[in-house]
Amino acid sequence: MSEPSEHQPFVSPDQSPRELTLRGLFIGSVLGVIFAASSVYLGLKVGLTVSASIPVAVLSITLFRWLQRALRLQPASILENNIVQTTGSAGESIAAGVAFTLPSLLLMGFELELSRTLLVALFGGLIGVLMMIPLRHGLIVKDHGKLAYPEGTACADVLIVGEQGGTNAKTVFIGFFIGVGYAALNLIVKLWKDVSEIAVDMGGRLKGALLAFEVSPPMLGVGYIIGPRVAANMMAGGMLSFLVLVPLVHIFGDSMPTPMYPEGTKRIAEMSAYAIRNAYILYVGAGAVATGGFIALARAVPTIIGAFKGGLANLRAGQGQATRRTERDLPMSVVGGGALALVVAIWLAPVLGINLVSAVLILLFGFFFVTVSSRITGEIGSSSNPISGMTVATLLITCGLFVAVSWTGVGYKAMALTTAALVCVSASVAGATSQDLKTGFLVGGTPRSQQIAISAGVITSAIVIGFVLIQLNQGATTYQAVDVPSYTASVIEQVEEAGPDGRPYRVHYLRDDVVLEGAVVARGKYLVDEAGKLAFLVDPGVCGTQPYRWERPDAPTVLAVPADAQHELGPDRVPYRVVEHDGTRFLVDAQGTTTWRARGVAKFDAPKAQLFRLIIDGTLGGRLPWGLVLVGVLLAVMMELVGVAALPFAVGLYLPISTSAGIFIGGAVRWLVDRQRKKSAGADAKGGDDFSPGMLMASGLIAGGAITGVLQSIVETLPSVKQALDLSDAFPLAGIGTWWPLVPFVAMAVTLYVVGVRRESPR
């Protein structure tokens, strides 16, 4: 079947310029790895990612031009640049699927193994690529003019403009290096705190009310990209959480003499704003996020049904013999043989723990949601594609089938999550693959070459994503000393691990809460002594709740100890009193001498992973504070009734207000930029074009800040390097956690505004 006569690609099918080259695959893989790492960081931080195709395309054009001048290499054709962006786009899409799902294992008392992460990323990504091969002709070619694929079309515009001259990556590089420099001074040199916190308790009348800003380049960039409306909705959710619900919990709960369920150890009067958020508000937010996701999925049901029917109807269109270069796909034998091989590999991989039934479900769900994801991406774009909603649907169906056959033990939780994770990755990669194939269709690329390129990108990015995810988790891991004499670990791993006191301990995984008389031992990873007695709870960097680690102060001082000061075990397992002084938490001895100082650690909330854990617990575990979850459900329904999109509001309710507020600043900058650009260029100006200066700089800020975050997590594991680079004690303003962190953040926001309102060069 020939292509529609009305479509003429930029490069004629009769021409065969350089396309699938080793240098193109190499550069694309390197850029894909960079954006994969930044997307893992972003997915863990705020539960969303941003498309990498356009920044990768711009970087590809610039890098090839630089190599041509510096090394006198043969110039790259538009099709070679297209191969680079196709290869590079795989990393972001895989990172989204992995970061959204697998951290749930940490919340359920499992380890985050490198091998599991690698195989989920690899197998899920390849399923997404293979399933899109027979769908390409029907969705990309036959429905050309019906399905827009906005990111793919915009990326084709970038490549065509780059081929014609006038486009470079200067703006992306500006954002990248500003993000790297800012984040290095913040996270590694520590010249200012990560979060600016301002108490707004109205003289104690609203105890716990807090306004905070996470002053990081990725938050500013994300806010700019998602725009003012979504950023404002997220901020509203954060304000409800920390300015309304937290004070309400204090008002009604401070007089309670005992802890209130689900918290089992501390009274509400003793809890900080973040402690209340972790113990209570998280469940409200999770209920709201789940409901918002279901509402978004329900709205997409007609599209989903139409997408699946259309995909099945067009499936045969891709099976004919193609002779023209622009019609050549990988053969159907590769699709069928590859799919069968992947099912067997998933079933036989011991670390995945998947039985044959789940492996077949993965292939069936994968084909269904690959079709759905591609169709929805074509209609509304990758950014609005409800991947998490599809994953929720997969998880609920899988858990429902497990319950029907009485597979409800703890071990089946990991199997259900891994099943959903593989489907999530495949649907996410399918959306990115669709955009890439649309770009290739417009510029005249060879589908087979693109399918090989994105497969190469899947393989290289999958290898790196696991290391990044585990490194981020380990870099922000903290330890909390525990003392529960009545509990003895029954199963102790043979592996030894050093505790914060430097002593060797054994590892104990507790995969369900244990309720003892007067104490609750929460599930998780513990360090235990040879007798099986608990010594430390290993609080993970991803989804953890203790945002600080204890260090010896440089110069011990004597502080006044309040009569109601709490007791807490230090890293040496000695009980101390807790004292807050100048915004810093100290452990003091009986004389008030500071013995340990808390150093803040930026945890990764991974909101989507928290949601998936709640679903698994509610279906397979049967233990969930449903009252709090239902409050969140009703809040989301209420927001929809008043005309506010529930999902971004719910995400803001779930995340710390510091994250939502940082994103809100980016959204405010975007509003100002769009307003100024329309004023200066007329009502038709589009300040938010996918490759306008502001959007490109925002993408650079995200990549630069996130990459530095990965580097910082590595530095955290090297004590001597960390100490040498940490200048916080020598810089007087470094300890101020209120106004000072906002100064460099506002300066960065002003820079983004100046770049955003700049007129583009003539094309």
N, C-alpha and C positions, 0 to 999 in steps of 0.2 A: 504494500500500500504506500503510495507516495504522499509527500507532505502537501498540505493545502497550498494551492498555487498563489494565494495572496500573501503568503509569508515568504520574505526573502531575507535570510540571515546576513549579518554583516560580512562574513566570509563565505563565499560561494561554496556549495558542496563539491564543485568541480575543482576547487583549489585544495592543496594539501600542505599548508605551512607547518613549521615545527610545532609539535603539540606535546605529546607524552614523552618528556625527557627526564633523564636522571637528575639533572640540576633543578628542574621544576618540581619533581617529587621531593627532593632534598629540602629546598627552600620552603615548600609548602608544609612539609612535615615539621620543620623547625618552628615556623610561625604557628602551626597548629598546636604544637606542644606548649608554646608560650601562652596562647589564648586558652588552651585547656587548663593550664595551671591557674590562670586568673579566673576562669569560670568555676572551677572547683571552689576557690576562695569565696567567690560571690554567691554561689549556690548554698554554701554552708552558712554564710553570713545573713543573707536576706531571703533565701529561697527562690531566687530567680537568676537568670543569666541574660546576656545580651548577645545578639548575633555578631559573629566575627567575620562574616564574608566580606563586607565592604571594607573594613580596616585592612584585612589581609590582602584584598585586591589592590588597594592603594599602596600598601607597603611593597607588594610584589612589583608593581610598576616602577617604584622608586629604586628598589634594590637592584633590579635588572639594569636600570639606566646607570646606576653607580658602578656596577660591575663592568658594564660596557666601557665606561670612561676609564676606570682604574685598571682593569685587566685586559682591555681590548677584546672582550668576548663578543661573540655574535649576538646582536640585539634579539630580545625576546619578541615573539609574535603575540598577538592578542590571545591566541589559543593557548600558548604556553603560560601566559599570565592567568588564563582561566583555569588551567590545571593546578596552578599554585593555590588559587583561592578555593578550588574544589577540595584539594588535599587539606588545606588549613582549616576549612569549616568543620571537619569531622570532630576536632578536639572539643570545641564548645558544646556541640550537641551531645557527645558522650558524657562530658563532664556534668551536664545538667541531669541526665538520668542517674548517674552514679551518686552525685552529691545529694539528690533529693531522697534517695531510698536507703542506701546501705548504712548510713550512720544510725539507723534504727536498731541495728544489731547491738550497738553499745548500750542503748537504753534497755535492752532485754537481757543483758548479762552475757553477751557473746563478745568474742574478740573480733576486731576488724582486720582479718587476715589479708595480706597482700595478694595471695593466690586467688582468693575469692573475688576480690575487687578486680583483678586483672581479667579473670575469665568472664565475669559479668559484663565488663566493658567490651571485651573482644567479641564474645558470642552475641551479645545483644546488638552491638554495632553491625556485625556482619549480617545478622537477620534483617535489620533495617535496610541495608544496601541490597541484599538479594531479593527481598520482597518487592522492592521498587522497580526492579528490572522489567518484569512483565507488565507493570502498570504505567511505564513511562509513556508509551505511545498514546494510550487513551487519555491520560491526565494532562500531559505536557503538550502533545502534538494535536490530537483531535479536539481537545477542549481549549486550544489557544484562542484567546479572545473572550472566553467565558471565565477561566480561572486566571487571575491576575498575577499570583505569586509576587507580591510587592517587593520583598527583599531581593529576589532573584532578578526582577526587572531593574531595580535600582543598581544592583551589582553589574548588570550588563551595561547600563549607562556609564558607570565608572570606567569599565574596561574600554568601551568605545571612545570615551573622551580621552582616556589615557593614551590610546593608540593614535588619536588625532593630535595630541599635544595639549599642554596647559594645565595638567593635573599633577600634583606631587603629594608626598606624604608628610610635608613639613608640619602641618597642623597636628597630625597624629603623633609625630615625634615630639612636638612641643608638649602635648598632654602627657605622653609617656614619661619624658624626663622630669617634668614637674611632679608627676605622681611618684616617681622613684625617689627624687630628692626630698620631697615633703615627707613621704612615708619613712625614709631612712632616718631623717632627723627626729621623727616622732617615735617610731617603733624600735629603732636600734640605738640611736644616740640618746633618745629619751629626753629631748629638750622641752616637751610638753606632754601632758597626759592624753590618753586616747579619747577620753570623754570629758566634756565640760558639764558639770552638774550644778544646778541651781535649785535650792530648796524653796518651795512656794507654799509652805504650810500655814501661812497667814497667822503667824505668831502662835503656832501650836494648835490652831483650830482645825487644821486639815493635816493631821499627823501623817507623815509618809508621802505627802504630795511632792512630786519631783518633776522638774523639767531638765532634760539632759540632751546633749548633742554629741554624736560620734563624729569626730572631726577627721575624717579620712577621705582621701581622693576617690575610692570606689563609691562611697555613699553619695558624694557630690555628683559624680558622673552618672550613676544610676538614676538619681533624681532628675537630672537634666534630660536623660534619654526617655524616661517613662512619662515625663511631662507634668505640668502643675496639677491637673485634676486628680490623677492617680496618686501623686505625692501628697496632695492635701487630704485625700481619703485615708491614706496610711497614717498621716499625722493625727487625724481625728480619732482613729482607733487607738493610737498610742496615748493620746490625751485622756480618753475614756479609761484606759487601763491605769495610768499612773496619777492622774489628777482627780479621778472620780472613784474607781473601784478600790484602789489601795487605801485611800482615806476612809471609805465606807467600812472596809474590813476592820480597820483600827477602831472606828467609832463603835461598832457593834461587838467587837471581839476582845478589846483590851481588858475588859472586866472579867473575862473567863479565866477561872483558876487553873484550867488544864488545857493541853493542846487540843485544837479542833481538827477533826478529820478533814483531809487526808494527811495533814502534818501530824507526826507522832512523837516529836521530842520537844519542840519549843512552843511556849505560849505566844499568842498573837502579839501581846504587849512587848515581847522580847524580839520581835522580828523586824528586820529592815524592809524597805520598800521592795527591794529585789528579792528578798526571801519570801515575802507574801506573793509576789508575782510568780516565783517558781513553785510555790506550794498550792496556790489557788487559781490565779489568773490564767496560768498556762492552759488549764483545762477549759476555761471559758473561751479563750482564744482558739483552742483546737476545735471546739464545737462549732465556733463561728467559721473557721477556715474550712472545715469539712462541709458545712452547709453551703458556704459560698461556692465551693468547688462543685457540689451537686447541682446548685442552681445554674452555674455556668454550663455544666454538662447537659442539664435538661434543656437549656436553650439551644444547645447544639444538636439535640437528638434528631430533628428533621434533617439537618445537614449530615449527620453521621449516617442515618439510614440511606439518604440519597447518595452519599459518598461510597458506601459499601456496594449498593446496587450498581452504581456507575462503574465502580472498579471491576466488579464481576462481569458486567456487560462488555467492558473494554479490554478484558484480559486477553481475549483471542487476538486483539489488534496488534499486540506486540510479538506474535509468534510467526509472522510471515517472514519470508526470506528478504532481507534488505540488501540492496546493492549499492545505494548511494552512501557516501561517507557519513553524512549526518543522520543516517537511519540505522547505523550498525550498533547493536547492543551485544552484550555478552550472551552466549547461546543459552537456551532454556535448559540444556543438559547441565550447565553450571548451576542454574537456579535450583533445579530438582535435586541434583546430587549434593550440592552444598547444603541445602535445607535438611536433607536426610542425615548428612554427616554431622551437622550441628546438633540435631536432636540426639543422636547417639553420643556425641561428645559431652553434651550437657548431662545426659543420664549417667555416663560412666565417670564423670569427674567427681572424685570423692569429696573434695572440699566444698562443692556446691550442695551436696546432700539432697539432690533432686531425684525422685523416683521416675519411672517411665511415664506414669499418668501426668505428672507435672510437666515433664519434658514435652509431651504432646500438647498439653494446654498452652505452653509457651509458644509453640509454633502456630497454633490456631489463633490465640489472642494476638500474637505478633502480626499475622497476616491481616486480621480484622483491623487492628488499630494502626497498622502501617497505612492501609487504605484510607482510614478515617483521617489520620494525621496529615497525609499528603493533600487530601481534598480540602480540609479546613485551612491548611497553610496556604493553598492556592486562593482561597476566598478572603481570608482575613489576615494572613501573614503569620510568621513564626512567633512573634512576640505575644500574640493573642491565642495561640494554639493551646487548648487546655490539656497539656500532657499530664499534669498531676491529676486531673479529673479522670482521665483514662486509666491512670495507674490505680486510683482509688477504686474504680469499677473492677479492674482486674483483681485487686486484692480482696474486695468484698465477694466476688464470685468464687475465687479460689478458696477463701476461708469458708464460704458457705458450703462448697463441695466437700471440704475437709470435715466440717462438722457433720455433714450428712453421712459420711462413712466413719465417723467417730475418730478422726485424726485430730485430737484436741490436746495432745500432750505438749510439753514445753518444746520438744524437739521439732515439732511441726511449724512452730512460729518462724524459725529461720528459713524453712523450706518455702513457706508462703511468701515471705518477704523477698527471697531470692527470685521466685517466680515472677512477682510483680516488678522487681528491679530489671530483669531481663526484658520484659515487655516495655517498660518505661524507656530504657535505652534504645530499643529498636524503634519505637514510635518517634522518639526525639531525633534519631539519626535519619529516619525516613523523611521528616519534615525538612531537615537541612539538605538531604539529597535531592528532594524535589526542587528546592530553590536553586541548587547548583545546576540541575538538569535544565531548568528554565533559562538560567543564564546561558548555558551552552547552546540551547535551542535558538536563542536570540542572536548570539554572536557567531554561530556556525560551528560549534564544537562537535567532536565525535563522541556520542554517548558511551561507547565501549571504553574509550580512553578515560572519560570522567568516572565511570564505574570502577575502573582499576585504580584511579587516583584516590577516590574517596575510601576505597578498601585499604589502600596503603596508609591513608591518614588515620583510619580506624585502628590499624595495628600499632602504629607508632604512638598515637595518643593514648591508647589503652595501656601501653607499657608504663607511661609516665604518670597517668592519672592516679593509679594505685599508690605510687610512692608519694605523690603530693598530698593525697588525702590522709595517708598514715602519718606523714611528717607534720602536717598541720595539727592533727590530733595529738601527737606526742609533744609537739612544741608548746601546747597550751594545757597539757595535763597537769593536774595538781593532786596533792595528797592530803587527806583528812584523817587525823588520828582518831581511832575508835576504841572503845573499851566496853565490850559486852561479855562479861565472864560466863554468862549462862549459855553462850553459843560456842559450839565447837564444829569446825569445818569437817565434813565427812569425806569429801573428795578433794585432795590436794594435788595440784599439778607438780610434776617433777622439776620443772624449770624453776630456776632461782632468779629473783629480781631484787635490785637494791632499792631500799626505801629511802625517804628523805633524810633519815638519820645516818645513811651510809651503810647500814647493816643489811646482810642478805636475808631475804624472806622467800617463802614459797607463795605460789599464786593459787587463789581459790575463786572460782566463778560461781556466783549465786544467781540463779536464773528465775527465781521467784521470791517475793517478799516472805520473810519469816517473822511471825508475830510471837514474841515471847512475853512473859509476864513483866510489864513495866518497860518494854523496849520493842522497837521494830527494827529489824535488820533488813535494809532495803537491798534489792537485787543489784548486782554490779560485780565489778572486779575488786578483789581484796588481796592484800598481802597478809599472810599469816605466819606464825612461828611454827617450829617443828611439831608442837603439840596441837596445832590447828586452831589456836586462839587468834582472833582478829587483831591486827595491829593498825592497818591503814586501809581506808577506802581509796581506790584509785579513781579519782574524778576525771573523766575524759575531757580532752580539749574540745571535742565536738559533743554538744548536748549536755555538757557538764553544768553544775550549779554553783561550784565554789570558785569565784572569779579572782582568786589571789593565791599566792604561795608565800610561805614564811621564810624570811631571811634575817640573819643577825644584823642589828643596827650598827652603823659605823661608830657611833658614840653613844653608849647607853646613858639615858637620863632618867630622872625620877619624876613620875607623873602622879597627880592626885587621882585616887581610885574611888569612883562613886560607890555608894553603899549597895546599889542594885546591879553592880557590874556582873556580867555573865562569866561563867567558868568555861574554859576550853583547853583541850589537850594540845600541847605544842608538838613540833616535829620530833622532839626528844621524848614524847609520851609523858611529860610532866604536866600536871594541871596548872594553869595560869589564869589571871583575871584579864578580861578584854577591856581595853580603854581606847576610845576614839580621841585623837588629838590632831588638830590642824588638818582634818580631812584624811588622816592616816590611821589605820587600825594597828594597835600594838597589843602584844601579850606581855604582862608585867608580873613580877613575883610579888611576894607578900609585902615587900617594902615599897612597891610601886616602881621598881627599876625596870626599864624597858629591856626585855630579853629577846623578843622576836618582833620584826616589823613586817606588815603585810605589803607585798608588792603586787599591784594589780596585774591580772592576766586576762587578755581579751578572749573570752570563750566564743565558740561558734554555735549559734542557737539551732541551726538547721531546721527551720520550721516545718518543712515538708516531711522530714524524717520523723519529727515528733508526732505529726498527724498520722503517719502510717503505723507507728507503734501503738497509738491509741486505738486504731481500727483493729489491729491484731489482738490487742489485749481485750477489747470489748467482745470480739467474736470467739477467739480460741482460749483466752484466759478467763473470761467471765468476771474480771475484777476491774472496775472503773468507777470513779466518782461521777455517776451519771447526772446528778443534780447540777453540778457545775457545768458539765458538757451541755446539758439542755438549756441552761441560761445562755450560753454562747449561740446555740441553735436559734433561739428566739430573737436574740440580738441581730443576727444576720437576716432573719426574715423581716424584722422591723425595718432594717436599713433598706431592704429591697422595696418595702411598701412605701417608703418616703422618697423613693427614686434615686437612692445612692447605691452604687455597685457594692455588693456585700463583700466580694473577695478581697480587694485591696484594703478595705476598712478592717476586715477580719485579720489580715496579715499584720496590719499596724497594731491591732489589739493584742496579737500574739507576741510580736517582737518587743524587745526593750524599747522604750520611748527614745532612747539615744539613737538607735538605728533609724527609726521613722523620722526623727527630727533632722538628722543629717541628710536623709533623702529629700525631705521637704525643702531644705535650703537649695538643693540642686533644682528642684521643681520650680522654686521661686525665681531662680536665675533664668531658667528656660522661659518663664512667663514674661520676664522683663526683656529678654532678647527678642522673643517673637513680637512683642509689642513695639519695640524700637524698629525692628526690621520692616514691619508693616507700615509704620509711620514714615520711614525714610524711602521705601520702595513702592508704596501703594498697597491697596487692600489685598492684592493677589499674591503678595510676597509670602513665601513659606519659610519661616524661621526654623522649622523643624525638619527640613529635608534630611533624608538619610545620610547624605554626604555634604551637608552644610558645615562651615567651620566649627560651629559649636558642637555638633554631633560627633565630628571626628575627634575634636579635642577631648570630649567626654569619654569616648572609647579609649583614648590614650591614657586618660587619668585612671580609668578602671584597670587597664592592663598594667600600668606602672605601679600603682598602689598595691594591687594584688600580688604581683611578682615580688615586691619588697616584703609583703606579708609572708610569703613562702620562705624568703631568705631569713626573715626574722625568726621564724619557727626553727630554722636550722641553727641560728646563732644561740637560741635558747638552750640547745642541747650541748653547747660548747662553753662551759663556765668561764674559762680564761679569756676567750674572745669576747664573750658577753660583758665581762667586767671591764675589759680594756676599752670597749666602745661606749659603755654607759657613762655619760657625763652629767647625769641628773644631779648628783650631789654637788658638783662644781658650779651648777647654773642655778642661781637663786629662784628664778621664776618657775623652774621645772616642777616644783611641788604644788603649785597653785592649780587647783582643779576647777575653778569657776570661770573667770573671765579670760585668763591668759590663753588657754587652748583655742578660744574663738578667734584670736587675733590672726594667726597664720591661716586659719581656715577661711576667714572672711577675705583675706588677701588672695587666696587661691580662687575663691568664688568670684571676686572682682576680675581677676585675670580671665576666667572662663567667660564672663560677660563681655569683656573687651574683645576677645577673640570671636565670640558668637555674633556680635553685631557687625563684624568686619565684612565688607563686600568681597565676594569671591572674585578671583581673577577671571578675565574673559576666557571663554572656552573655545 
